[in-house]
Amino acid sequence: MTTTAEVLKSTREHMDKAVENVKREFTTIRSGKASTSLLDLVRVEAYGQVLPLNQVALVGAPEARLLTVQPFDKGLTAAIEKAIRDADLGLNPASQGQLIRVPVPALSEERRRELVKLTHKLAEEGKVGVRHARHEGLARLKKLDKLAEDERARTEKDIQKATDDHTAAIDKLLQAKEAELMEV
């Protein structure tokens, strides 16, 4: 039989996952600085399948506005360059022997505003995930039989507090990312 503690724990775990997902999504949005996580979503066609870039090359950020990609297999250089270009990140890689240099251009004001809109959208999706977890938790709570009314009310209050806390965490992440994006 499920207890209120288990319902609360599971609800919090789902909310934590929603917040972590927002964090991960935010790392893929580039600000003016070079970050290796910028290329996390790049997929390379290699060896007859599509692989994440970090499985076929070593990615580094030696300077604030430069990423370097060093393929494990020299034959994949062209495929990696193509994958970075096609990833729609606004990056233009250039091969220099065994090393691919990826300069990170400064963002225009218009592009910054587009990225801020995108971060707002991603944050809202995260909040929807948190609210969905709350809804699921409350539904599971209602299904519990022989539950004292005061315990049910207390658990509902705890679920709402967890919802508020996780929503505030997403808002905090959003503020930080927005400030980072608008910083010139």
CORLIN-V583053 format. One line per field, one symbol per residue. phi: phi as a letter, one per 40 degrees, with the letter a starting at -180 (. if undefined). psi: psi as a letter, one per 40 degrees, with the letter a starting at -180 (. if undefined). A space follows every 10 residues. Layout:
phi=???
psi=???
This chain:
phi=.cbccccccc cccccccccc ccdccccccc ccccaccdcc ccbbcafgab bcdccbacbb bcbcbabbbb ccbdccdccc dccccccfbg bbcbcbgcbb cbcbccccdc cdcccccccc cccccccccc ccccdccccc cccccfbccc cccccccccc cccccccccc ccccdccccc cccc
psi=hiiddddddd dddddddddd dddddddehh aeihhdeded ehhhhhfeih iideeeihhi gdidfhiihh idhdeedddd dddddeefef igihhgbehh hghhiiiidd dddddddddd dddddddddd dddddddddd ddehifhidd dddddddddd dddddddddd dddddddddd deh.
